[in-house]
Amino acid sequence: MLDIQIPGSLSFDFYLFRDAPLVIKVATIFIIVAVTGTLLAYFSILRNRYLGYRKEKRLARLLPEADQLIIEEILTNPNLEESAVTGDTILPLDNFQSLPLHKRWVREALTERIIHFRRNVRGNMGQLLRSLYLQLELDRDTMKKMKSGHWEKKVQALNEFINMDMSIADVTILPLTNSRNRELRAAARHAYIKLSKNEPFKFFDVVTEPLLMWDQVELFRIITTTEDIAIPNFARWVTYSSNKSVVSFCLKLIVHYNQLPAVPAVIKLLDTKDHYLRADAINCLGKLRVPDMEDKLIAIYSSQPLHCQIEILKAIGRISSGRYIDFLKQEFLHSTDFDLRKSAARSLVKNEWFANQVLQELLDTSSPENLRILKHCMNPLIKY
């Protein structure tokens, strides 16, 4: 009988295993696989911790030296301060050769430190750090990351290009703006807006995935805080885009930039079958305070779903022409929906200059519930 002895007084009899019931065989195999997997997992954890420890020790020695070189050779170098900084300025790089730049992790660490310093300086110093990044050919490493098959590397490369204000060819970055990976998609759109000099919103033409609410918040922040960005007429996408989320987002941008020339394109959306998009268009017209639209909005009011009716009431309040005080009063008194009554009351308050007598009458004669709604809407501390 073949009997293999295992240290620790354990033995495994292959003949017994062969003749054992199927349940015992399966259980034994699972035990062996589980023990082997556990040992491999522990080994992997220990290996990663050891490598991380070694990297931390190496960085602890490297980073102070790199910081000192950047400060002394670039930022506080009197020869560079006195000269005009251009893209052709030759920097003193000899002392940087003391760093083991042939190692990838060293170049990555140095790139991070250059980006760190560049975030905290402006003007000539920022240009000097950008020149240092280029003359050390660190941009080649970033481009290699762009060609990587791992999305994390691509996101890292895009962030480095943004921080170093490096231009990227449209053919390289534009496909990434429609990536299935949400983080890569967001990073590519961010980079395209920041780095494209001619058409920073061209990706609106190719985007097929919906712009999620968080994507819209991030894009709005990037667009409105980027200096010297070329703002187009967003009516272009309101008219031609088949992506409803892009249209909705462009309506928000039209309001932010007060693009009155886009009003005709927004008006056409009142005939769209998508009532959510129609509500966004009504909201846009109200915030733009287009006085000629009140008649149109009142005419379609009765045929609209609830959320569109609410937006129409809000729009009348924002336009505040005072021509539809009686309409708002009737909606406040006779509507069966709470949100409609609240919106009508708020619009009456916004038309206070014209509706002062009506408001006083309602305060004197309204039911207790309507009175609470009216007083709530009249509170200047409450924003809508």
KOLGU-890792 format. One record per atom (N, C-alpha, C): x, y, z; residue in one letter. Coordinates in steps of 0.001 Angstrom, whole numbers, padded with zeros to 6 digits, always signed. Layout:
XYZa;...
# end
This chain:
+000862-001195+000000m;+000000+000000+000000m;+000892+001237+000000m;+000533+002159-000932l;+001330+003393-001022l;+000908+004343+000080l;+001877+004671+000905d;+001575+005539+002051d;+002629+006630+002120d;+002195+007887+001975i;+003115+009031+002016i;+003030+009668+003383i;+004176+009774+004045q;+004246+010410+005352q;+004448+011907+005197q;+003675+012690+005915i;+003772+014150+005894i;+004214+014613+007263i;+005168+015553+007328p;+005639+016043+008642p;+004475+016453+009524p;+004706+016224+010838g;+003658+016580+011786g;+002707+015416+012017g;+003193+014193+011812s;+002419+012969+012066s;+001153+012888+011234s;+001143+013546+010039l;+000021+013450+009123l;+000423+012538+007979l;-000487+011754+007484s;-000201+010870+006351s;-001380+010872+005401s;-001102+010549+004154f;-002160+010533+003136f;-002053+009213+002372f;-003054+008426+002466d;-003095+007110+001822d;-003880+007237+000523d;-003191+007117-000628f;-003840+007302-001921f;-004849+006205-002203f;-004569+004969-001724y;-005505+003870-001971y;-006792+004068-001179y;-006640+004545+000073l;-007843+004831+000856l;-008651+005950+000219l;-007951+006963-000296f;-008644+008081-000960f;-009381+007610-002214f;-008722+006680-002973r;-009338+006184-004199r;-010616+005405-003907r;-010606+004630-002819d;-011763+003788-002486d;-012786+004494-001607d;-012487+005771-001217a;-013394+006500-000321a;-014668+006910-001061a;-015753+007185-000339p;-016999+007664-000977p;-016765+009008-001677p;-017627+009297-002632l;-017493+010525-003427l;-017520+011776-002538l;-018383+011764-001536v;-018495+012931-000646v;-017170+013201+000052v;-016483+012122+000496i;-015193+012279+001171i;-014149+012816+000202i;-014182+012312-001052k;-013221+012796-002057k;-013393+014293-002315k;-014662+014684-002514v;-014938+016099-002790v;-014523+016970-001609v;-014848+016524-000400a;-014492+017298+000791a;-012985+017420+000935a;-012265+016325+000652t;-010804+016358+000758t;-010200+017334-000235t;-010721+017292-001472i;-010211+018221-002501i;-010465+019666-002095i;-011680+019945-001575f;-011984+021306-001137f;-011061+021751-000012f;-010749+020835+000893i;-009859+021182+002010i;-008468+021532+001497i;-007966+020678+000568i;-006635+020941+000008i;-006604+022274-000720i;-007646+022533-001542v;-007708+023802-002280v;-007793+024986-001323v;-008618+024860-000262a;-008784+025960+000694a;-007484+026255+001433a;-006790+025177+001873v;-005531+025383+002596v;-004483+026017+001675v;-004405+025493+000435t;-003448+026049-000523t;-003759+027511-000825t;-005052+027830-001057g;-005447+029208-001329g;-005137+030133-000166g;-005365+029661+001052t;-005084+030467+002240t;-003595+030763+002362t;-002777+029718+002135l;-001323+029923+002206l;-000841+030901+001146l;-001376+030761-000069l;-000993+031683-001139l;-001417+033114-000827l;-002632+033268-000247a;-003115+034606+000109a;-002214+035242+001170a;-001858+034447+002194y;-000964+034970+003228y;+000388+035360+002643y;+000903+034502+001735f;+002190+034808+001103f;+002103+036092+000293f;+000993+036267-000457s;+000820+037473-001268s;+000729+038725-000396s;-000012+038610+000719i;-000131+039752+001638i;+001219+040127+002229i;+001966+039108+002674l;+003280+039377+003262l;+004231+039977+002224l;+004163+039449+000996r;+005030+039967-000069r;+004699+041426-000367r;+003406+041752-000491n;+003008+043132-000786n;+003396+044082+000337n;+003241+043609+001575r;+003635+044456+002712r;+005137+044701+002729r;+005892+043663+002395y;+007350+043816+002371y;+007771+044776+001263y;+007164+044622+000071l;+007485+045522-001032l;+007071+046956-000708l;+005896+047119-000066g;+005459+048449+000336g;+006392+049076+001346g;+006878+048245+002294y;+007824+048739+003300y;+009125+049191+002647y;+009618+048383+001694r;+010849+048755+000995r;+010661+050042+000196r;+009495+050168-000452k;+009245+051380-001242k;+009183+052605-000348k;+008529+052483+000812e;+008454+053620+001741e;+009837+054044+002221e;+010689+053059+002494k;+012043+053394+002944k;+012828+054094+001839k;+012670+053590+000599r;+013390+054216-000509r;+012872+055641-000761r;+011544+055804-000689l;+010984+057142-000889l;+011399+058095+000220l;+011507+057572+001444a;+011921+058419+002572a;+013323+058986+002344a;+014169+058231+001643r;+015519+058736+001333r;+015504+059613+000087r;+014631+059273-000890l;+014661+059967-002177l;+013965+061320-002138l;+012785+061392-001520l;+011957+062594-001631l;+012623+063846-001068l;+013257+063801+000097p;+013946+065029+000559p;+015017+065503-000408p;+015744+064545-001019e;+016772+064923-001984e;+016152+065544-003235e;+015049+064951-003699a;+014369+065486-004888a;+013809+066878-004598a;+013194+067048-003429d;+012643+068358-003066d;+013735+069418-002993d;+014871+069044-002417q;+015968+069999-002298q;+016494+070401-003670q;+016597+069435-004587l;+017062+069743-005940l;+016090+070676-006653l;+014790+070411-006535i;+013792+071249-007201i;+013829+072672-006658i;+013956+072788-005344i;+013956+074116-004724i;+015228+074884-005082i;+016396+074239-004926e;+017671+074944-005112e;+017996+075170-006583e;+017743+074186-007422e;+018157+074286-008824e;+017137+074998-009704e;+015869+074981-009279i;+014817+075532-010141i;+014119+076733-009500i;+013499+076532-008359l;+012629+077566-007799l;+013392+078751-007224l;+014549+078511-006605t;+015287+079616-005970t;+016610+079898-006673t;+016769+079372-007849n;+018005+079604-008602n;+018021+081054-009083n;+018983+081888-008618p;+018982+083317-008994p;+019186+083530-010494p;+019900+082629-011145n;+020124+082783-012587n;+018828+082624-013373n;+017973+081733-012894l;+016698+081524-013571l;+015716+082624-013243l;+015789+083165-012036e;+014874+084241-011646e;+015105+085487-012495e;+016364+085753-012826e;+016682+086968-013565e;+016375+086843-015054e;+016389+085629-015568s;+016183+085449-017008s;+014708+085315-017319s;+014366+085636-018562a;+012989+085470-019015a;+012730+083995-019258a;+011659+083507-018705v;+011347+082086-018809v;+010560+081836-020085v;+011095+080993-020933t;+010399+080594-022156t;+010456+079078-022261t;+009792+078569-023281g;+009812+077122-023481g;+011189+076608-023861g;+012079+077517-024322d;+013427+077107-024751d;+014464+077298-023657d;+014061+077734-022472t;+015012+077961-021393t;+015703+076654-021007t;+017035+076641-021026i;+017797+075446-020669i;+018004+075440-019157i;+017557+074400-018529l;+017651+074307-017077l;+018916+073549-016667l;+019451+073854-015481p;+020633+073124-014974p;+020215+071745-014451p;+020417+070720-015264l;+019944+069381-014919l;+021044+068461-014416l;+022290+068943-014373d;+023400+068051-014010d;+023197+067421-012637d;+022767+068218-011664n;+022621+067686-010312n;+021472+066676-010202n;+020507+066761-011125f;+019415+065790-011107f;+019887+064393-011508f;+021068+064323-012152q;+021581+063012-012540q;+022037+062206-011339q;+022140+062848-010184s;+022484+062096-008969s;+021345+061173-008540s;+020138+061461-009039l;+019007+060585-008769l;+019038+059403-009742l;+018677+058224-009302p;+018660+057060-010209p;+017462+057112-011155p;+017522+058033-012106l;+016385+058268-012993l;+016150+057131-013983l;+017072+056167-014045h;+016851+055021-014923h;+015796+054068-014349h;+015441+054288-013076k;+014430+053443-012441k;+013057+054100-012573k;+012084+053309-012949r;+010749+053855-013208r;+010133+054463-011962r;+010266+053801-010800w;+009625+054301-009592w;+010225+055638-009160w;+011501+055871-009495v;+012140+057151-009169v;+011546+058256-010046v;+011384+057970-011340r;+010795+058966-012246r;+009348+059280-011850r;+008604+058264-011440e;+007223+058497-011003e;+007187+059367-009753e;+008091+059085-008815a;+008137+059881-007581a;+008522+061325-007886a;+009487+061519-008791l;+009908+062873-009145l;+008782+063625-009857l;+008034+062926-010712t;+006879+063549-011378t;+005854+064014-010354t;+005585+063198-009350e;+004625+063582-008297e;+005094+064818-007552e;+006398+064911-007275r;+006905+066077-006543r;+006841+067343-007411r;+007132+067211-008699i;+007038+068372-009588i;+005597+068863-009645i;+004655+067925-009754i;+003230+068297-009775i;+002833+068955-008459i;+003331+068420-007349h;+003023+068997-006031h;+003487+070451-005952h;+004707+070718-006384f;+005216+072086-006341f;+004459+072982-007310f;+004113+072449-008495r;+003454+073272-009513r;+002043+073686-009066r;+001406+072861-008264r;+000074+073223-007757r;+000138+074409-006800r;+001313+074645-006232n;+001434+075674-005198n;+002178+076916-005659n;+002498+076989-006951v;+003178+078176-007470v;+002452+078640-008722v;+002756+079843-009159r;+002139+080420-010347r;+003197+081134-011183r;+002809+081529-012367g;+003663+082359-013211g;+004909+081658-013683g;+006059+082366-013578n;+007319+081841-014084n;+007728+080538-013424n;+007487+080425-012134m;+007875+079198-011434m;+007117+077989-011971m;+005837+078180-012240g;+005064+077089-012815g;+005595+076689-014178g;+006001+077691-014975q;+006573+077417-016297q;+007914+076701-016177q;+008716+077083-015177l;+009998+076417-014960l;+009807+074943-014609l;+008831+074657-013756l;+008569+073262-013375l;+008067+072450-014565l;+007275+073084-015413r;+006816+072400-016626r;+008005+072096-017542r;+008922+073042-017674s;+010114+072825-018487s;+010979+071713-017900s;+011076+071670-016576l;+011838+070603-015922l;+011228+069235-016251l;+009925+069153-016180y;+009200+067913-016494y;+009498+067465-017927y;+009541+068409-018858l;+009782+068073-020262l;+011253+067735-020518l;+012163+068528-019940q;+013577+068315-020228q;+014124+067055-019576q;+013492+066582-018515l;+013854+065288-017935l;+013143+064138-018654l;+012336+064503-019671e;+011604+063524-020497e;+010661+062655-019674e;+010112+063252-018628l;+009132+062522-017811l;+007801+062380-018539l;+007585+063242-019538d;+006340+063141-020297d;+006263+061846-021094d;+007408+061242-021406r;+007400+059964-022118r;+006787+058861-021257r;+007107+058899-019966d;+006505+057918-019060d;+004999+058105-018988d;+004561+059374-018967t;+003127+059643-018917t;+002440+059139-020175t;+003070+059318-021323m;+002477+058841-022570m;+002406+057321-022602m;+003387+056646-022007k;+003336+055186-021926k;+002131+054733-021094k;+001854+055495-020037k;+000675+055164-019228k;-000603+055346-020030k;-000635+056347-020906m;-001805+056558-021748m;-002059+055367-022662m;-000990+054671-023058k;-001118+053516-023944k;-001315+052214-023189k;-001344+052292-021866s;-001510+051088-021053s;-002905+050498-021223s;-003006+049208-020995g;-004319+048561-021058g;-005102+048674-019765g;-004483+049227-018733h;-005145+049376-017432h;-005739+050786-017323h;-007016+050849-016989w;-007682+052154-016935w;-007093+053035-015829w;-006601+052402-014739e;-006027+053208-013659e;-004809+053991-014136e;-004003+053355-014994k;-002827+054032-015537k;-003238+055194-016447k;-004285+054981-017232k;-004765+056036-018123k;-005260+057244-017320k;-006001+056974-016241v;-006502+058066-015394v;-005335+058824-014783v;-004326+058091-014307q;-003136+058738-013732q;-002435+059601-014771q;-002322+059090-015995a;-001666+059857-017066a;-002454+061123-017401a;-003769+061017-017473l;-004600+062182-017781l;-004445+063253-016711l;-004424+062841-015453n;-004256+063812-014362n;-002884+064492-014429n;-001854+063736-014806e;-000529+064329-014932e;-000493+065338-016077e;-001116+065002-017188f;-001155+065938-018319f;-001910+067212-017952f;-002997+067059-017187i;-003763+068240-016771i;-002904+069140-015883i;-002241+068524-014895n;-001446+069312-013953n;-000242+069971-014612n;+000264+069348-015675m;+001421+069921-016367m;+001019+070729-017589m;-000292+070869-017819d;-000809+071670-018937d;-000206+071215-020265d;-000279+069907-020491m;+000257+069314-021715m;-000881+069069-022694m;-000651+069393-023943s;-001672+069149-024962s;-001680+067674-025369s;-002869+067158-025700i;-003028+065777-026136i;-003819+065782-027430i;-003420+064931-028345a;-004115+064848-029627a;-005550+064363-029424a;-006484+064965-030159d;-007889+064574-030050d;-008092+063086-030312d;-007327+062549-031255v;-007499+061146-031613v;-007127+060230-030450v;-006316+060727-029517t;-005912+059924-028362t;-006930+059997-027239t;-007433+061183-026979i;-008269+061382-025796i;-009766+061299-026065i;-010197+061672-027281l;-011629+061751-027552l;-012351+060405-027378l;-011765+059279-027854p;-012458+057991-027619p;-012644+057659-026147p;-011738+058154-025294l;-011829+057855-023866l;-012989+058588-023203l;-013466+059675-023808t;-014583+060416-023219t;-015882+059623-023282t;-015875+058524-024021n;-017059+057672-024128n;-016774+056265-023609n;-015752+056161-022749s;-015363+054860-022209s;-016463+054276-021323s;-016504+052951-021261r;-017482+052290-020387r;-017120+052446-018915r;-015830+052663-018657n;-015392+052850-017269n;-015708+054264-016818n;-016471+054392-015761r;-016967+055701-015333r;-015823+056649-014951r;-014829+056148-014196e;-013746+057023-013740e;-012878+057480-014910e;-012602+056572-015833l;-011811+056939-017001l;-012579+057921-017870l;-013877+057693-018017r;-014718+058591-018817r;-014716+060003-018233r;-014873+060098-016914a;-014902+061406-016254a;-013543+062106-016367a;-012441+061334-016173a;-011099+061926-016260a;-010811+062429-017674a;-011258+061660-018690a;-011013+062063-020079a;-011787+063333-020422a;-013032+063444-019960r;-013815+064650-020227r;-013193+065852-019535r;-012743+065644-018303h;-012068+066707-017562h;-010839+067177-018329h;-010027+066212-018773a;-008804+066559-019485a;-009107+067241-020811a;-010135+066782-021503y;-010447+067358-022814y;-010857+068824-022679y;-011680+069109-021675i;-012107+070491-021455i;-010920+071361-021068i;-010048+070836-020218k;-008910+071620-019738k;-007853+071847-020815k;-007632+070841-021658l;-006467+070871-022533l;-006770+071223-023980l;-008033+071070-024394s;-008354+071388-025786s;-008386+072900-025973s;-007645+073390-026938k;-007539+074830-027166k;-008600+075351-028131k;-009145+074477-028979n;-010072+074935-030016n;-011527+074593-029695n;-011817+073312-029495e;-013192+072878-029257e;-013269+072039-027988e;-013263+072652-026822p;-013251+071885-025573p;-014525+071098-025316p;-015585+071359-026090f;-016846+070650-025877f;-017168+069689-027023f;-016167+069345-027804k;-016399+068482-028954k;-016894+067102-028538k;-016530+066671-027324f;-016962+065329-026901f;-018475+065236-026746f;-019171+066388-026641f;-020631+066355-026635f;-021180+065735-027922f;-020408+065840-029005d;-020870+065317-030293d;-020804+063800-030363d;-019913+063194-029573v;-019692+061755-029696v;-020187+060968-028497v;-020565+061649-027421v;-020961+060924-026214v;-022259+060159-026449v;-022242+058886-026056t;-023435+058037-026175t;-023973+057630-024811t;-023077+057504-023821e;-023513+057161-022474e;-024177+058377-021812e;-025202+058149-020995p;-025846+059285-020303p;-024880+059990-019360p;-025017+061303-019263l;-024263+062068-018275l;-025001+061946-016942l;-024441+061156-016030l;-025065+060997-014726l;-025011+062316-013955l;-025848+062406-012933m;-025941+063661-012198m;-024593+064076-011611m;-023848+063091-011079w;-022546+063430-010510w;-021587+063876-011614w;-021671+063238-012798d;-020854+063679-013932d;-021170+065130-014293d;-022454+065472-014279q;-022850+066832-014629q;-022328+067841-013602q;-022387+067457-012328v;-021874+068353-011279v;-020381+068609-011476v;-019625+067533-011745e;-018182+067668-011936e;-017867+068476-013193e;-018563+068179-014288l;-018328+068915-015533l;-018668+070391-015365l;-019768+070666-014672f;-020170+072056-014453f;-019096+072791-013663f;-018553+072146-012636r;-017492+072769-011835r;-016256+073022-012682r;-015879+072044-013502i;-014681+072191-014338i;-014859+073308-015358i;-016013+073317-016025i;-016262+074303-017076i;-016274+075719-016511i;-016946+075892-015390t;-017123+077239-014843t;-015896+077755-014100t;-014930+076880-013808t;-013728+077328-013090t;-012485+077338-013972t;-012597+076824-015198t;-011434+076810-016102t;-011252+078192-016719t;-010051+078721-016585e;-009764+080062-017119e;-009571+080016-018636e;-009993+081077-019290d;-009789+081271-020739d;-010393+080153-021582d;-011479+079570-021108i;-012132+078517-021883i;-013059+079153-022921i;-013068+078595-024121a;-013907+079123-025196a;-015328+078592-025036a;-016241+079467-024636i;-017625+079060-024388i;-018424+079157-025692i;-018982+078034-026169p;-019767+078078-027407p;-021219+078422-027121p;-022018+078511-028164n;-023466+078642-028005n;-024026+077240-027817n;-024512+076954-026625f;-024956+075597-026310f;-026267+075225-027001f;-026879+076175-027699a;-028073+075863-028483a;-027777+074819-029551a;-026524+074726-029942r;-026107+073740-030959r;-026474+072329-030525r;-026190+071983-029265w;-026478+070624-028792w;-027928+070475-028366w;-028538+071577-027925v;-029969+071531-027595v;-030771+071177-028840v;-030323+071635-029991t;-031041+071414-031246t;-030732+070061-031865t;-029456+069670-031855y;-029057+068516-032668y;-028692+067260-031886y;-028378+067365-030603s;-027927+066186-029868s;-029079+065199-029643s;-028775+063912-029813s;-029758+062860-029551s;-029622+062306-028141s;-028609+062789-027412n;-028403+062357-026032n;-029155+063315-025107n;-030215+062830-024485k;-031080+063699-023681k;-030343+064294-022487k;-029410+063533-021915s;-028671+064063-020768s;-027756+065218-021189s;-027215+065156-022399v;-026390+066254-022914v;-027251+067500-023105v;-028450+067304-023664v;-029367+068438-023856v;-029722+069068-022519v;-030056+068235-021544s;-030417+068742-020217s;-029252+069508-019589s;-028046+068984-019731f;-026868+069651-019176f;-026607+070982-019873f;-026795+071009-021201c;-026589+072257-021950c;-027600+073324-021542c;-028812+072909-021172l;-029799+073874-020691l;-029315+074556-019408l;-028659+073787-018551k;-028100+074368-017317k;-026989+075351-017645k;-026165+075012-018632l;-025077+075914-019021l;-025616+077178-019694l;-026698+077045-020445i;-027331+078217-021064i;-027792+079191-019990i;-028356+078655-018919v;-028801+079512-017815v;-027600+080170-017144v;-026556+079376-016886h;-025396+079913-016165h;-024738+081050-016938h;-024610+080885-018246y;-023955+081898-019065y;-024953+082882-019682y;-026221+082785-019266n;-027262+083720-019699n;-027263+083892-021223n;-027292+082787-021927q;-027223+082803-023387q;-028616+083029-023987q;-029024+084269-024045l;-030332+084622-024602l;-030475+084243-026081l;-029390+084246-026884p;-029544+083796-028274p;-029974+082338-028396p;-029844+081575-027318a;-030239+080162-027361a;-031725+079965-027095a;-032452+081037-026769v;-033868+080916-026403v;-034711+080243-027492v;-034568+080588-028786p;-035383+079906-029816p;-035206+078390-029808p;-033981+077918-029599a;-033739+076469-029542a;-034405+075860-028321a;-034403+076583-027198v;-035038+076076-025980v;-036553+076026-026153v;-037119+077022-026813i;-038571+077065-027029i;-039036+075843-027818i;-038229+075394-028772k;-038605+074228-029574k;-038745+072966-028717k;-038048+072935-027590l;-038140+071769-026709l;-039498+071671-026016l;-040282+072741-026028l;-041613+072671-025416l;-042520+071701-026164l;-042148+071333-027377d;-042948+070394-028170d;-042402+068974-028116d;-041327+068749-027349t;-040763+067404-027275t;-041688+066458-026530t;-041624+065178-026892k;-042465+064179-026237k;-041930+063790-024863k;-040666+064044-024627d;-040056+063718-023333d;-040426+064813-022329d;-041327+064500-021411h;-041807+065558-020507h;-040765+065967-019475h;-039779+065105-019194y;-038702+065515-018289y;-037819+066567-018965y;-037540+066356-020238l;-036767+067342-020989l;-037577+068625-021166l;-038883+068483-021327r;-039751+069650-021447r;-039732+070459-020151r;-039728+069757-019021a;-039661+070459-017732a;-038345+071217-017587a;-037248+070603-018057d;-035949+071292-018012d;-035963+072543-018881d;-036629+072459-020045a;-036711+073620-020934a;-037528+074738-020287a;-038632+074384-019638i;-039454+075386-018948i;-038647+076042-017821i;-037912+075220-017098n;-037063+075732-016025n;-036039+076718-016579n;-035439+076376-017721c;-034441+077243-018361c;-035056+078577-018770c;-036227+078537-019398l;-036889+079771-019845l;-037254+080655-018658l;-037681+080025-017564g;-038011+080800-016373g;-036792+081481-015782g;-035672+080742-015709k;-034460+081314-015133k;-033846+082381-016035k;-034077+082254-017342l;-033620+083306-018259l;-034550+084527-018236l;-035707+084359-017588r;-036693+085439-017437r;-037115+086012-018796r;-037569+085102-019640v;-038039+085510-020966v;-039504+085928-020844v;-039833+087232-020845p;-041209+087677-020561p;-042210+087236-021627p;-041762+087102-022862d;-042685+086740-023934d;-043177+085304-023826d;-042597+084520-022930m;-042962+083115-022846m;-044124+082851-021910m;-044535+083822-021119e;-045610+083585-020157e;-046899+083132-020848e;-047278+083790-021937d;-048516+083428-022637d;-048459+081981-023125d;-047321+081596-023688k;-047147+080235-024199k;-047235+079211-023064k;-046590+079513-021954l;-046577+078578-020824l;-047970+078418-020215l;-048703+079518-020100i;-050061+079442-019562i;-050969+078659-020517i;-050752+078824-021822a;-051593+078138-022807a;-051432+076622-022743a;-050233+076149-022431i;-050016+074696-022406i;-050149+074117-020998i;-050397+074940-020013y;-050374+074510-018613y;-051310+073331-018343y;-052522+073414-018766s;-053520+072396-018420s;-053236+071037-019048s;-052429+070993-020107s;-052147+069730-020796s;-050848+069080-020330s;-050191+069667-019338q;-048878+069182-018908q;-048983+068247-017705q;-048008+067332-017564p;-047941+066513-016342p;-047554+067376-015149p;-047654+066795-013962l;-047497+067550-012721l;-046176+068301-012642l;-045037+067618-012923h;-043751+068298-012731h;-043556+069433-013737h;-044180+069340-014915c;-044116+070445-015869c;-044969+071625-015385c;-046130+071322-014796q;-046973+072388-014249q;-046259+073127-013125q;-045548+072370-012292i;-044789+073002-011205i;-043729+073944-011778i;-043024+073496-012831e;-041999+074344-013446e;-042609+075585-014089e;-043813+075462-014646i;-044486+076631-015240i;-044822+077648-014160i;-045338+077184-013028l;-045646+078099-011926l;-044382+078791-011424l;-043294+078023-011313k;-042030+078620-010880k;-041532+079640-011895k;-041690+079333-013181a;-041228+080241-014236a;-041975+081566-014179a;-043282+081513-013932i;-044077+082745-013823i;-043591+083585-012647i;-043215+082890-011565g;-042671+083615-010415g;-041330+084248-010713g;-040493+083554-011469r;-039175+084097-011795r;-039269+085265-012772r;-040171+085160-013752i;-040330+086246-014722i;-040924+087480-014047i;-041886+087260-013167s;-042448+088326-012316s;-042935+089540-013111s;-043704+089284-014141s;-044271+090408-014909s;-045517+090963-014241s;-046157+090184-013376g;-047374+090620-012704g;-048638+090445-013526g;-048547+089843-014715r;-049714+089734-015590r;-050596+088537-015255r;-050072+087603-014443y;-050842+086376-014185y;-051047+086156-012683y;-051286+087257-011978i;-051562+087173-010549i;-052845+086384-010292i;-053878+086647-011066d;-055157+085954-010867d;-055008+084455-011126d;-054229+084105-012137f;-054001+082683-012434f;-053311+081999-011248f;-052293+082649-010695l;-051577+082077-009548l;-052499+081969-008341l;-053350+082962-008161k;-054295+082945-007037k;-055256+081773-007163k;-055788+081543-008376q;-056733+080438-008587q;-056057+079088-008337q;-054809+078939-008782e;-054093+077685-008568e;-053824+077457-007081e;-053504+078530-006384f;-053249+078404-004950f;-054509+078019-004184f;-055642+078590-004568l;-056880+078347-003825l;-057561+077032-004201l;-057467+076622-005462h;-058313+075524-005932h;-057553+074270-006345h;-056249+074316-006398s;-055508+073110-006772s;-055576+072076-005659s;-055682+070808-006066t;-055762+069723-005067t;-054377+069176-004721t;-053385+069557-005463d;-052029+069038-005207d;-051254+070022-004333d;-050608+069503-003302f;-049883+070349-002362f;-048736+071091-003042f;-047946+070392-003896d;-046795+071024-004547d;-047221+072154-005470d;-048366+071994-006128l;-048859+073071-006999l;-049246+074294-006174l;-049896+074060-005048r;-050288+075194-004202r;-049061+075903-003645r;-048067+075119-003239k;-046851+075738-002700k;-046123+076542-003781k;-046022+076001-005000s;-045352+076710-006092s;-046108+077980-006475s;-047439+077895-006486a;-048242+079081-006802a;-048065+080152-005728a;-048029+079721-004473a;-047834+080682-003375a;-046463+081345-003469a;-045457+080551-003774r;-044116+081113-003878r;-044026+082115-005026r;-044685+081816-006141s;-044669+082741-007277s;-045446+084018-006964s;-046512+083893-006182l;-047231+085091-005751l;-046325+085981-004899l;-045566+085353-004023v;-044659+086114-003163v;-043592+086809-004014v;-043100+086130-005045k;-042089+086740-005914k;-042674+087895-006734k;-043995+087846-006971n;-044680+088953-007662n;-045254+089961-006668n;-044674+090029-005497e;-045239+090825-004398e;-045468+092279-004792e;-044620+092820-005648w;-044769+094225-006047w;-046128+094466-006704w;-046623+093445-007447f;-047917+093566-008118f;-049037+092903-007325f;-048673+091968-006439a;-049689+091140-005783a;-049830+091451-004305a;-049474+092644-003897n;-049503+092968-002473n;-050910+092859-001896n;-051899+093409-002604q;-053274+093352-002113q;-053801+091918-002116q;-053456+091148-003153v;-053907+089753-003234v;-053317+088936-002086v;-052064+089163-001784l;-051424+088433-000687l;-052083+088763+000648l;-052386+090033+000863q;-053039+090425+002112q;-054422+089796+002216q;-055144+089762+001092e;-056468+089135+001080e;-056377+087648+001411e;-055401+086983+000843l;-055229+085557+001108l;-054821+085306+002557l;-054001+086186+003101l;-053618+086037+004510l;-054821+086174+005428l;-055778+086997+005022d;-056955+087239+005866d;-058027+086165+005712d;-058095+085522+004535t;-059245+084648+004255t;-058881+083183+004016t;-057615+082836+003953s;-057226+081466+003609s;-057537+080487+004729s;-057660+079228+004337s;-057837+078151+005310s;-056552+077984+006110s;-056634+077314+007262p;-055416+077161+008077p;-054254+076517+007317p;-054560+075503+006495e;-053468+074847+005754e;-052857+075791+004720e;-053698+076487+003958n;-053187+077434+002973n;-052437+078584+003632n;-052883+078971+004803l;-052212+080056+005515l;-050797+079633+005919l;-050658+078369+006348r;-049319+077870+006700r;-048413+077839+005467r;-048971+077408+004343i;-048183+077385+003101i;-047735+078792+002733i;-048642+079745+002817l;-048344+081122+002414l;-047288+081742+003325l;-047430+081549+004619k;-046444+082113+005544k;-045077+081441+005368k;-045102+080155+005072h;-043845+079447+004811h;-043143+080049+003592h;-043896+080301+002550c;-043320+080853+001315c;-042855+082300+001491c;-043430+083011+002439m;-043066+084397+002662m;-041815+084540+003541m;-041335+083418+004071n;-040117+083450+004902n;-038907+083682+004008n;-038204+084810+004139p;-037075+085110+003232p;-035877+084200+003443p;-035821+083472+004578l;-034704+082598+004858l;-034793+081261+004121l;-035972+080951+003597i;-036192+079683+002911i;-035956+079874+001411i;-035048+079079+000872k;-034715+079176-000544k;-035402+078051-001322k;-035749+078364-002558y;-036443+077391-003397y;-035626+077116-004640y;
# end
